[in-house]
Structure formats: structure tokens, C-alpha cells
Amino acid sequence: MERSVNGVGVLDKAVAILDALEQGPLALADLVAATGLSRATAHRLASALAGHDLVARDDSGRFVLGPRLVRRSLEDAARPALAALRDATGESAQLYVPRNGSRLCVVSLESPHSLRTIVPAGAVLPLGQGSAGTVLRGEPAALRRGWAQSVEEREPGVASVSAPVRHDGAVVAAVSVSGPIERTTRSPGRRYAGAVTAAACQVESAMGWG
């Protein structure tokens, strides 16, 4: 039965959909069963929520929580892992998510060194440059290996290493460490791949995905 809890019926139904999706991906039939909404109403509201990035579809076509909600949770989950990554490597650490064909830095922790990479939270960078872009584009070789590196792709004198954060098999974010080549060398993956991939796993675990 479709009913209103507080008199704002559409809002109640939308929240019911989001509550159901907190438990994991749902096909439309399962979303109907979980919410008690009619098939037409569930589909209409889930599609409307998708227009605001509150709901999305996974590779199997199931409804999942959208990037706007996941992003906020990711920021909180990633901070401890990124702090540990920065402390372990001595270099700046970032978390990137895809955004309209680019990548958005949502968390940035700077290296304690005076010479360091600075990418402010909120910066929008090209998806076609840098190790984080390689990961977020889903380059097969990088995903098979579990990490990507870049040397002076986006900025002279800077190298980086990134690893994917996955949810239900899809890459939803990239954990990165970056710094000047004089410390990272021109083969930064040799130094930092292990630490970066471990940090990405820590983020997944903090989100309950690991």
C-alpha cells in the first residue's frame, strides 16, 4: 500500500526508495517489493531521483544509490585512509570522482614537504590526463594491474600513482598520491603502488564494499 507518513506523499515515497537502496542494488521488481509502491510509481520516482544524481543504474540495470549520495559518504570514509597514505609516503594524497567527463577532487591532503603537489578539494581536472584519469576512464590494463602511474602528463615535474575504488565491480573513485619527480622518481609505481592500492581497499572496506 502506498501511504504518506507526514502528508508529503511524494517525498515519503522518494525517501522509501532511497532507504531501500541503502541495502544494495535492486531491480525494479525488487524495489517495488521493498517499498510497497506500484511498479509505475517506483520507476517514475527512481528515474526522477536519477535526474538529481541521487539514484543511478549499475552495469546490470539495477537501481543503486547515486553519485551525489555516494560521494558524501566516500569523503568521510576516505579521509582516514588518505591521511595514512600521506603519512606513509610523505606525498600529497587525493580522492577523485568522475564528473561530467572530467574528474573532481573531493578530498585533498597535502604533503608536509615544502615542495609538494597542491590540488585543492573542488578542483576539476581533465579525465584524459594523469593516473587518476586513467583509472576513472576504466583503462583495462590499469584495472587488471590494480593501479596506474603518470609522469608529467598533466603538470611538468609531477608524477602520480592511482588505484580504483570499486563498488559492485564498477569504478566509482580513484585514490591518488602525487609529488615532485625528484622524490617520486620517474617510476612512481615501484614506490607507491602497494600503499595506494591498500588505501583504496581501506576506502572500500570503510564503505562496506570490501
C-alpha positions as a printed Julia matrix, in Angstrom:
210×3 Matrix{Float64}:
  0.0    0.0     0.0
  1.25   3.48   -0.85
  0.75   5.8     2.11
  2.06   9.09    3.4
  3.84   9.33    6.73
  3.86  13.09    7.1
  1.44  14.35    4.49
  4.09  14.94    1.83
  3.36  11.79   -0.1
  5.86  12.12   -2.94
  8.68  12.92   -0.53
  7.8    9.92    1.63
  7.87   7.64   -1.39
 11.19   9.04   -2.61
 12.74   8.52    0.81
 11.37   4.96    0.85
 13.22   4.3    -2.39
 16.49   5.7    -1.01
 16.07   3.68    2.21
 15.58   0.51    0.19
 18.64   1.18   -1.97
 20.83   1.6     1.13
 20.67  -2.18    1.4
 22.2   -2.62   -2.05
 21.32  -2.68   -5.77
 17.71  -3.57   -6.63
 15.98  -4.47   -9.86
 12.68  -2.69  -10.4
 10.64  -5.7    -9.21
 12.7   -5.89   -6.03
 12.37  -2.14   -5.48
  8.59  -2.49   -5.77
  8.61  -5.31   -3.24
 10.86  -3.41   -0.82
  8.87  -0.17   -0.9
  5.3   -1.31   -1.46
  4.99   1.2    -4.29
  3.34   0.39   -7.59
  5.66  -0.51  -10.42
  4.84   2.68  -12.32
  5.36   4.9    -9.26
  8.62   3.23   -8.26
 10.01   3.59  -11.78
  8.85   7.2   -12.14
 10.31   8.32   -8.81
 13.56   6.39   -9.19
 14.02   7.96  -12.62
 13.31  11.41  -11.19
 15.84  10.84   -8.41
 18.37   9.75  -11.04
 17.97  13.17  -12.64
 19.41  14.67   -9.45
 22.2   12.05   -9.14
 20.52  10.58   -6.06
 19.87   7.27   -7.84
 21.8    5.56  -10.65
 21.88   2.27  -12.56
 24.65  -0.31  -12.33
 26.0   -2.37  -15.23
 23.15  -4.85  -14.79
 20.5   -2.16  -14.96
 19.65  -2.35  -11.26
 18.91   0.79   -9.28
 21.64   1.91   -6.87
 22.33   4.97   -4.74
 23.53   7.78   -6.98
 26.89   9.54   -7.06
 25.69  12.53   -5.04
 24.92  10.36   -2.02
 27.86   8.01   -2.52
 30.24  10.96   -2.89
 29.38  12.38    0.51
 29.86   9.03    2.2
 33.07   8.46    0.28
 34.59  11.7     1.52
 34.13  10.68    5.15
 35.26   7.11    4.53
 38.35   8.18    2.57
 39.87  10.72    4.95
 41.48   8.26    7.39
 42.84   6.13    4.53
 44.23   9.17    2.73
 45.8   10.5     5.92
 47.55   7.17    6.41
 48.65   7.19    2.75
 50.08  10.69    3.04
 51.94   9.78    6.23
 53.3    6.53    4.77
 54.54   8.09    1.52
 55.27  11.66    2.61
 53.44  12.86   -0.5
 50.09  14.56   -1.15
 47.06  12.27   -1.32
 43.77  12.85   -3.13
 40.42  11.23   -3.83
 38.85  11.85   -7.25
 35.4   11.02   -8.59
 34.14  11.29  -12.18
 32.1   14.38  -13.03
 30.65  15.25  -16.42
 33.56  13.9   -18.43
 36.16  15.28  -16.03
 37.4   14.33  -12.58
 36.6   16.16   -9.38
 38.96  16.22   -6.4
 36.74  15.7    -3.35
 39.44  15.13   -0.7
 42.99  16.52   -0.73
 45.61  16.13    1.99
 48.9   17.91    1.37
 52.4   16.58    1.88
 54.36  18.06    4.81
 57.24  18.88    2.45
 57.65  22.49    1.36
 57.95  21.27   -2.25
 54.72  19.38   -2.83
 51.81  18.83   -5.16
 48.8   21.01   -4.36
 45.4   20.03   -5.74
 42.64  21.81   -3.83
 39.41  19.99   -3.0
 36.86  21.09   -5.55
 39.36  21.24   -8.42
 38.06  19.84  -11.71
 40.8   18.24  -13.83
 40.87  16.54  -17.23
 39.88  12.9   -17.35
 42.34  12.34  -20.17
 45.45  13.21  -18.17
 47.06  11.79  -15.04
 46.93   8.42  -13.33
 43.57   9.16  -11.68
 42.09   9.89  -15.08
 43.43   6.59  -16.39
 41.75   4.73  -13.53
 38.44   6.59  -13.79
 38.32   6.03  -17.56
 38.48   2.33  -16.81
 41.58   1.62  -18.89
 41.72  -2.22  -18.98
 45.47  -2.55  -18.43
 45.39  -0.32  -15.36
 42.39  -2.09  -13.87
 43.93  -5.52  -14.42
 47.1   -4.39  -12.67
 45.15  -2.58   -9.98
 46.87   0.79  -10.35
 48.14   3.36  -12.85
 51.02   5.79  -12.86
 51.69   9.01  -14.73
 54.81  11.11  -15.15
 54.46  14.74  -16.23
 51.17  14.1   -18.03
 49.25  16.98  -16.51
 51.96  19.13  -14.98
 55.74  19.29  -15.57
 57.84  17.82  -12.81
 54.96  15.91  -11.18
 54.3   12.17  -11.03
 51.41  10.26   -9.52
 50.04   6.8    -8.78
 46.33   5.98   -8.52
 44.2    2.96   -7.67
 40.49   2.35   -8.25
 37.81   2.31   -5.58
 35.17  -0.16   -6.75
 31.53  -0.7    -5.82
 29.76  -3.76   -7.21
 32.56  -4.08   -9.75
 32.27  -0.52  -11.05
 35.0    2.09  -10.54
 33.45   4.94   -8.55
 36.55   6.82   -7.41
 40.34   6.92   -7.56
 42.78   7.19   -4.67
 45.95   9.03   -5.67
 49.32  10.04   -4.35
 51.35  12.68   -6.18
 54.58  14.58   -5.76
 57.65  16.05   -7.46
 59.65  13.69   -9.63
 62.8   14.34   -7.64
 61.21  12.32   -4.83
 58.77  10.04   -6.63
 61.26   9.23   -9.44
 60.07   8.58  -12.98
 58.78   5.15  -11.91
 56.48   6.13   -9.05
 54.55   2.86   -9.23
 57.55   0.97   -7.89
 57.49   3.09   -4.76
 53.84   3.75   -4.12
 51.62   1.19   -5.86
 51.35  -1.02   -2.79
 50.44   1.84   -0.47
 47.94   3.35   -2.9
 46.13   0.09   -3.63
 45.99  -0.65    0.11
 44.43   2.77    0.71
 41.82   2.13   -1.97
 40.94  -1.18   -0.3
 40.62   0.62    3.02
 38.12   3.05    1.5
 36.08   0.15    0.1
 36.1   -1.54    3.5
 35.05   1.67    5.26
 32.13   1.94    2.84
 31.17  -1.68    3.49
 32.11  -2.71   -0.04
 35.23  -4.71    0.71
